[in-house]
């Protein structure tokens, strides 16, 4: 099948939102749904889509730091944080993901960026990045927990109720955190291990492997 990777256009918005919603529905990569296309105001970005026979089948966004450490975990140089990345489930085994990565690298280079970060709490995505040989740069748990009574009571004095608290912690602290707090474990609020990966070798072609 012929897959075209091209820049996102303003007229793509409705189709982009539809494809994004489908990808979100089968992935744990996002913590929330969106109803508007992110504009990334104030930062340069790469916004690409994969198209087959006039139909959008994949997408990716990367947002570039103005200063090192603005968004990325690694702070030794300006990086690109990949905020969106995925394809429709029926278009597997077509090399869409690696081609989107290659195209993002090429555009990042044109913008003077030398590294990209991909973070995901979705296990399928983590396996994909591992298969590609991306270097792991960090891990943390993302979770929600019931507020301690003292905190809930104090905040409620101001007329605010707390349904749950969203938290993050390092993997080595996770056993202790689970003992100290009432972690919410039911879907869709269950805990996830988020893993970060980095690309620095921009001479590599992922779609050729």
C-alpha positions in Angstrom: 0.0 0.0 0.0 1.2 3.5 -0.8 1.5 5.7 2.3 2.3 9.4 2.0 3.8 11.3 5.0 3.0 15.0 4.7 2.6 18.1 6.8 -0.6 18.7 8.7 -2.9 21.3 7.1 -5.6 23.5 8.7 -8.3 21.8 6.6 -7.2 18.4 8.2 -8.5 19.3 11.6 -11.8 17.4 11.6 -10.2 14.3 10.2 -7.2 14.7 12.6 -9.6 14.8 15.6 -11.4 11.7 14.3 -8.2 9.7 13.9 -6.8 10.9 17.2 -10.0 9.8 19.0 -9.8 6.3 17.5 -6.2 5.9 18.5 -6.9 7.3 22.0 -9.7 4.7 22.5 -7.4 1.8 22.1 -4.3 3.2 23.8 -3.3 4.1 27.4 -0.9 6.7 26.1 -3.1 9.7 27.0 -4.5 10.7 30.4 -7.4 12.7 28.9 -9.3 13.3 25.7 -9.2 16.5 23.8 -11.8 18.4 21.8 -9.5 20.9 20.0 -6.4 20.5 18.0 -3.4 21.6 20.1 -1.9 24.8 18.6 1.5 24.7 20.4 1.6 28.5 20.6 5.0 29.9 21.5 7.0 26.9 20.3 8.1 25.5 17.0 6.6 22.2 16.1 6.5 19.4 13.6 2.9 18.3 12.7 2.7 15.4 10.3 0.0 13.0 9.1 0.2 9.6 7.2 -2.3 9.4 4.3 -3.4 6.3 2.3 -5.6 6.9 -0.8 -6.7 10.3 0.5 -7.5 9.0 4.0 -5.6 10.0 7.1 -4.4 6.8 8.8 -1.7 8.1 11.2 -0.4 11.2 12.9 2.4 12.7 15.0 3.3 16.0 16.6 6.6 17.1 18.1 7.0 20.3 20.1 10.4 22.0 20.3 11.9 23.6 23.4 13.0 27.3 23.3 15.4 26.5 26.1 16.8 23.1 27.3 14.6 21.6 30.0 11.5 23.5 29.1 9.6 20.3 28.3 12.0 17.4 28.0 13.4 15.2 30.7 17.0 15.4 29.4 18.3 19.0 29.8 21.7 19.0 28.1 20.4 20.5 24.9 17.2 21.7 23.2 15.0 18.8 22.5 11.7 17.9 20.9 8.9 16.4 23.0 6.6 14.1 20.9 3.1 14.8 22.2 1.1 12.8 19.6 2.0 9.6 17.8 -0.1 6.8 16.5 -1.9 5.1 13.6 -5.3 3.5 13.0 -5.4 -0.1 14.2 -6.3 -1.6 10.8 -3.1 -0.2 9.3 -0.6 -2.3 11.2 2.5 -3.8 9.6 2.8 -1.0 7.1 5.8 0.7 8.6 3.8 3.8 9.4 5.3 4.4 12.8 8.9 4.3 11.7 8.2 6.4 8.6 6.5 9.1 10.9 9.6 9.0 13.1 12.0 9.4 10.1 10.0 12.3 8.8 9.9 13.9 12.3 13.7 13.6 12.6 14.2 15.2 9.2 12.0 18.2 10.1 13.6 18.5 13.6 17.0 18.7 11.9 15.8 21.5 9.7 14.7 23.4 12.8 18.1 22.9 14.5 16.9 20.3 17.0 19.2 17.3 17.7 17.2 15.0 19.9 13.6 13.7 20.4 11.9 12.3 23.4 9.0 9.7 23.2 7.2 9.0 26.5 4.3 6.5 26.8 2.4 4.6 29.5 1.0 2.3 26.9 2.6 -1.2 26.9 2.2 -1.8 23.2 3.9 1.6 22.5 6.7 0.7 25.0 7.3 -2.6 23.2 7.4 -0.8 19.9 10.0 1.7 21.0 12.0 -1.1 22.5 11.9 -3.1 19.3 13.2 -0.1 17.4 16.1 0.1 19.8 15.3 3.5 21.3 17.4 4.4 24.4 15.4 4.4 27.6 15.9 7.6 29.6 13.5 7.4 32.5 10.5 5.9 34.3 7.8 7.0 36.7 4.4 5.8 37.8 1.3 7.9 37.1 -1.6 7.2 39.4 -4.7 8.6 41.2 -5.5 8.2 44.8 -8.2 9.1 47.3 -7.3 12.3 49.2 -6.3 11.9 52.8 -9.2 12.9 55.1 -7.3 15.8 56.6 -6.6 17.3 53.2 -10.1 16.7 51.9 -11.6 18.3 55.0 -9.3 21.3 54.9 -10.0 22.0 51.2 -13.7 21.4 51.7 -13.8 24.4 54.1 -13.3 26.6 51.0 -16.2 24.9 49.3 -14.1 22.6 47.1 -14.5 18.8 47.1 -11.7 16.5 45.9 -12.7 13.5 43.9 -9.1 12.2 43.7 -5.5 13.4 43.5 -3.3 12.8 40.5 0.2 11.9 41.4 3.5 10.7 40.0 6.4 8.9 41.7 9.7 7.1 40.9 9.5 3.3 40.6 11.6 2.8 43.7 9.0 4.7 45.7 6.0 2.9 44.3 5.8 0.1 46.9 5.8 2.6 49.7 3.3 4.9 48.0 0.9 2.0 47.5 1.1 1.3 51.2 0.6 4.9 52.3 -2.2 5.9 50.0 -5.6 4.5 48.7 -4.6 4.0 45.1 -7.5 3.9 42.6 -7.1 0.7 40.5 -10.3 0.5 38.5 -10.3 1.3 34.8 -10.0 4.0 33.4 -8.1 5.5 36.4 -5.7 2.6 37.1 -2.0 3.3 37.6 0.5 3.1 34.7 4.2 2.9 34.4 5.4 5.7 32.0 8.6 5.1 30.2 10.7 7.7 28.3 12.8 7.0 25.2 15.3 9.2 23.3 16.5 9.5 19.7 19.9 11.2 19.2 21.2 9.4 16.2 19.5 11.3 13.5 21.5 9.5 10.8 19.5 6.4 11.4 16.6 5.4 9.2 14.0 3.6 11.2 11.7 2.8 8.2 14.6 1.0 6.5 15.0 -1.7 9.2 
